[in-house]
Amino acid sequence: MPVTTAIAIFFLIWWVVLFAVLPWGIRSQHEGGEIAPGTDPGAPAIPRLGRKLLWTTLVSMVIFAGCYVVYVNHLVTLQGLAAPFGMR
């Protein structure tokens, strides 16, 4: 797999995982009881973006490693995917 392709795939995985990780551990300002003036009550009180970016990177690395192993060892092929549907 070329390096540019690997980087592009990792970035796509990272971006999807980011949106899955963003809601982890969020408490809204309304739930916390202190609403900053001029903000939405549903806005996060403490977003902890650094932790979320770290978790996103770690989870993405695990998913990418799994995808890379599948790709390098040819564990999934087009013929294998088509076989259950009677196509060859």
N, C-alpha and C positions, 0 to 999 in steps of 0.2 A: 504494500500500500504506500503510495507516495506520501511524503511528509505533508504537503499542502492539503491533500485529501484527508489525512488523519486530523490535522488541525481544524479543518472545516467541520468534520463530523463531531469532533470533541466540542467545538463551539455550539453546534446545534443541540447536542445533548445537554451541555451546560445551561443553555438558555431555557430549555424546556424544564429542566430540573429546578432552575431558579424560581419559576412560577409555582412549582410544587412546594418549594421550601418556604417561600415568603410568608404564608399564614402560620407557620409553626410558632407556637408560644406567644401569639399576639394578644394583647389586652387593649381594648379601645380606651380612649379617654373617658368615655361614659362609664365603662366598667370600673375604671380606676377612681372615679369620683372627682377628678380635677380636669376641667376642660379649659384649654388655653383660649384666650379671647381671639376670635376671628378664625378659628379652625372648626372643622367638622367633628361632632362628638364621636363619630365612628373611626376617626383617625387613630393610628396606634400611639399609645402613650410613650413607649420605649421600643423603637423598631429593631434595635440590635442588628443593623445591617452587616457589620463586620462578621459576626457569627454566622449569619445566613449565607454570606459569600463564601466563607470557609466550608460550611456544610455542603453548599452547592458544589464546590470544587471537589470535595471528597467523594460525594455520591456520584458525581459525573465521572470521576476517575475510575470508580468501580464498574460502572455501567460500560464505559468505553473499553476497559480491560476485557470485560466479558465479550463485547462485540468484536474486539480485535482477535481474541482466541478463536471465536467462531469463524471469522474471516480467514485467518492464517491456516487453520486446520481443515478448512472446507467442510465444516460440520453441517452447514445448510447450503444446498445447491438448488438451482432452478428446477432441475429434474426431480429432486426429492420433494420439492414443494408442489410440483404438478402431478406427481404420481397418485395421490389420493383422489384426484379429480378425473382420473382415467386418461390424462394427457401424457404423451411421451415425446 
